[in-house]
Amino acid sequence: MNGEAATDGVASSTVARQRWRLLSRAVASYGQGKSVSVKELNSLTTVRQFCQFGLFDITEAAGARSADEFVEQTWQHVDHPEIRLQLYLRQRVPATACLTPAALGDGNNNSKTTNSSIIGSNQSGNGNNTGNICVWPSEEVLAHYVIAQAKAGELIPKEFDGDSGIRVCELGGGLTCLAGLAAGAALRPRLSHLLLTDGDQLACENAARCLTANRQILTGGEDQTSRIEARVAQLAWEDADFDKHNYGRFHLVLCADCLFFRESHRALIRTLDKLLMLPTPAATGSNKHRGGLALICAPSRGRGVEDFARLAEAAGFDVGVSDNYDPRVSQTAAAEQSASFVPDLHLPLMLRLTRR
Ligand SMILES: C[S@@+](CC[C@H](N)C(=O)[O-])C[C@H]1O[C@@H](n2cnc3c(N)ncnc32)[C@H](O)[C@@H]1O
């Protein structure tokens, strides 16, 4: 593993423990069928008290609150304001979308979280409701990172310059697939394929709505719809036979805040391995390349990232892990003095995976 990761035991601080207990009591007190407003949840939780890194200016359109409990927002990137994405987000979080006390672990960050211990791990695929709650900070950070890298000409290596179009996929993108949309918008006009996915059907339905709202920015308003293939698909990592025509196809695969499902690590790695473009054999000389790149953004949460990185290395990937990959993210983290900011839980690490 290259680079350093912040994996110390800050999360075991008393404050963190108290907040986990508070959240656990609060969630337990909400009866079945009730809902929790995002504001209430924000005011109670460690996980959500540090909600955003402020990398997008967020505005709500007048009259944007619709009867179906979703609100329409514009997310405008702070450094590249030409990237303005329309998102639909929940006004209220269904109680079934909250983490159960059992899933919260013991407050010492020994999380017992598994797919099956998340309430609402629904019957419609292998995803779960955690992606239907909000845009989690790792997704915001990954969206920002791909925009910054693309604008600096560093997202897609030069060796792919000759390719006819860039193909991007997001895994576990939740209800907006913001990072995939951001990459698509920032890579225009080189983008040719954008595949946004999640294992959860509800998340996919909303992501499809977001994709439709952003067609214009992906195509540049020109009549390029026939040139760009952009779609949402329900993709569970455990599904060994998904869309075989997508195998080995993607220059870039993105994934945010999906590493705390430890029992799914191997399936996620197999999925990355299938989707990423294969390296060209060294024999082809000057055109050889190392294959596609996966960018995975997630907080450490105990040893979650380390464990995932070790498995990925064993599966033949080079893995770089960094906690200092972007000046804005580092500044915000350094300036954040509040007790509710626990780096182990809230500072997203950036993992870069390429085939060895
Ligand atoms: C914490 S949410 C993160 C959502 C989004 N990336 C974000 O950060 O806002 C984790 C997402 O991973 C998806 N997921 C979990 N396990 C999965 C699996 N085995 N296959 C596909 N998706 C999965 C869930 O459905 C959920 O949307």
The ligand as a Gaussian input file, in Angstrom:
#p B3LYP/6-31G(d) Opt

LIG

0 1
 C      -23.394000       4.904000       2.490000
 S      -24.192000       4.720000       0.965000
 C      -23.221000       5.796000      -0.043000
 C      -24.029000       6.386000      -1.170000
 C      -23.275000       7.461000      -1.932000
 N      -22.110000       6.903000      -2.555000
 C      -22.884000       8.591000      -1.007000
 O      -21.739000       8.560000      -0.502000
 O      -23.692000       9.492000      -0.781000
 C      -23.660000       3.125000       0.369000
 C      -24.299000       2.719000      -0.959000
 O      -23.740000       1.479000      -1.370000
 C      -24.783000       0.670000      -1.898000
 N      -24.419000      -0.737000      -1.703000
 C      -24.135000      -1.353000      -0.529000
 N      -23.850000      -2.642000      -0.738000
 C      -23.967000      -2.853000      -2.076000
 C      -23.801000      -3.987000      -2.914000
 N      -23.463000      -5.160000      -2.402000
 N      -23.981000      -3.830000      -4.245000
 C      -24.314000      -2.635000      -4.759000
 N      -24.500000      -1.515000      -4.014000
 C      -24.329000      -1.623000      -2.692000
 C      -25.997000       1.054000      -1.078000
 O      -27.197000       0.733000      -1.772000
 C      -25.797000       2.534000      -0.867000
 O      -26.426000       3.313000      -1.836000

